[in-house]
């Protein structure tokens, strides 16, 4: 009976998603075939209208999750290759004149999956896999937690800082899962009626979400924002790994300390001391030395300005891939552990940006819409709020992939008026910051879901702590971005 009921619910869910997808396709087809005059954009071409329709499809599918988020990105790239590229199906081709518009290069569309920022992300994934295989993560956790002693409050701070630092270089999902595993023996020693278990469990997703802000590889929205800021055909700001960390790392450390005090206020410990014993296998031998040395070398090269080393952050990310492949630290089987769905989602966001810029749609929008008369403060607040709101309910990667290409156009059109709020970087990096600040629901981020699945956190506990930390991180984060922009630190 239970199995039959489950099948009925599954079928109902699948039918609902199918209906949503059909409706989205119909809406997309309508937008695709509307008269160009409807859009009120001077000189809008057929190709540019198709890009708008593809953008509508992406927005609706990411919002409704009618199909998986990675599938939407793959669909974006596929449809663009088939309908707006120089290798489109013949039916979709036309004379490249003022009415039809210029077709994009299919090579450029496909290359979004091999964008240099994607290589940066892959380097981060490879480092994480190697650290887990060698036991470097366990070794670091054991040695990093030791200085915090056994006082409950200090142990909480230790887990916040260690989780935050790990998630700067390792997937926040993997970090959360690993740190919660380390906490399992601690929970057994804590009183069941106290709030200490809730405090420690809640610290993991909060720290994992905040820690991801600190580096370009910490979370996908960072990579999407960085690509838009550094795009040679667009803003071309040339921000490197070290410059990003120079202001985001101190911000994250500050937010972790604030989170520590807030968690203690919401969930005070009844037991004053905790005996902590981190279990896990550490593989001694040459492989550990290879992984440790490569880790140090890679991070140092990321932190040293590219003007000194001559190589950029994306190229540095190739070093661990090459070393670990040659030495056998990483095998073909290990590559299956990479979260390819996230890579596809990021690539889909890049493809949307390429479509807007490469087709000339961005230029048309800038010419036709008076962005320069808009209030910079209004753009900052509205974009941040929309990103925060959406990221609590759908993937923060999908949210950033939708908003960043639009805001890149808006920022270009607003010109010098953005100087009043610190410049373009305040808006775009602000989107990455807002996406990482969204953590008030179990569905908001994978670390939240993992922590909630332990049964040690109630939904209202997560809402209370996640909302407070999220709002504070956005307020402080935007203030920092404003001063960074005002000082022209990012060029």
Secondary structure, DSSP 4 states (H G I P E B T S, - for coil): -HHHHHHHHHHHHHHHHHHHHHHHHHHHHHHHHS-GGGGT-TT--HHHHHHHHHHHHHHHHHHHTSS-HHHHHHHHHHHHHHHSBTT--GGG----STTT-PPBPHHHHHGGGG-HHHHHHHHHHHHHHHHHHHTHHHHHHHHHHHTT-SBHHHHHHHHHHHHHHHHHHS-HHHHHHHHHHHHHHHHHHS-TTSSHHHHHHHHHHHHHHHHGGGSTTSSHHHHHHHHHHH-TTTT-----HHHHHHHHHHHHHHHHHHHHHHHHHHS--SSSB-----------SHHHHHHHHHHHHHHHHHHS-HHHHS--HHHHHHHHHHHHHHHTSS-TTGGGGS-HHHHHHHHHHHHHHHHHHHTSHHHHHHHHS-GGGS-HHHHHHHHHHHHHHHHTTS-HHHHHHHHHHHHHHHHHHHGGGGGGGT-HHHHHHHHHHHHHH--SSTTTSHHHHHHHTTT-S-HHHHHHHHHHHHHHHHHHHHHHHHHHHHTTTT-
